[in-house]
Structures are given as structure tokens and as C-alpha cells.
Amino acid sequence: MLPPNPHLAAALAVAAEHTPPEQVDQLWIFPPRPLGARESGLAVLALFAEPDARGQRRTLHTLTYEAEAVRGGKTRRVDTRQEEGTVPRDRLDRIVDGMVRRLGGGTETPEVRDVGGDPAAWASLLAELAGMLDPG
């Protein structure tokens, strides 16, 4: 089970507003990085590229966030979602590794989650990241 990461959960929830859950095949989740008073995070979404949602190509999106505590106990978060391209499914791991290195990350081992276009699995993953599921 993933440790709660409400910043990543919130960034993914925003992304989910523009992505039908049936399109989400896999998610690579990288550990957050502290940057002084800020935190930065990265996830890679692999979406089914074909209209039938079960083809052999995936469209990759990087999702990054930066969160910073501001006065009054509030947090300012900036999310960025970038479509990276469409690739054959059998090359996903290698291409994700290259994308992450290009983005200046890649030393951490990501947790890869298979969603398989299942809306319940996607909702459960978002709840897990938000710390809303009991880890027991």
C-alpha cells in the first residue's frame, strides 16, 4: 500500500476531471522530493490510446506538482500535466525511464499500479493516496 500523499492525490483528482477512468491503464508513482519548504512530485499516466480502450498503444502523460506551505496554514500547489506521446505497450517501462531522466528525476524507484480501465480501481488508488483508506 502506498503512503498517503494528499498533494499527489489532489493533482491526480484534477487530472481525473479531464480523463475518463476507463482510459487509465497504468500509473507510475514516484516518491515526493523535498525542496526546502516545498515538495515536488511526479506521476506518469499511461492511457489507452485506441477508442476500444484495449489496444496495444498507450498515450503517456507526466503529471508534476509543487506544493508549498504559505501563511495561514494553507498550501499553494501548482500542477502541470503534459502529454508526452503515444507508444507501444511493450516499450512503456523503457520510455517512462527515459522521460523521467529527461525531467531531472529517475533515481527513485516508482511504484507502478495497474488500473486496467477499472473505475473502481482508479477511485481506490486516489483514495489510498489521499490517506482515506485504512492501511490495515
Secondary structure, DSSP 8 states (H G I E B T S, - for coil): -----HHHHHHHHHHHTTS-GGGEEEEEE---EEETTEEEEEEEEEEE-STTS-SSEEEEEEEEEEEEEEGGGEEEEEEEEEEEEEEEGGGHHHHHHHHHHHTT--SS--EEEE-TT-HHHHHHHHHHHTT-S---
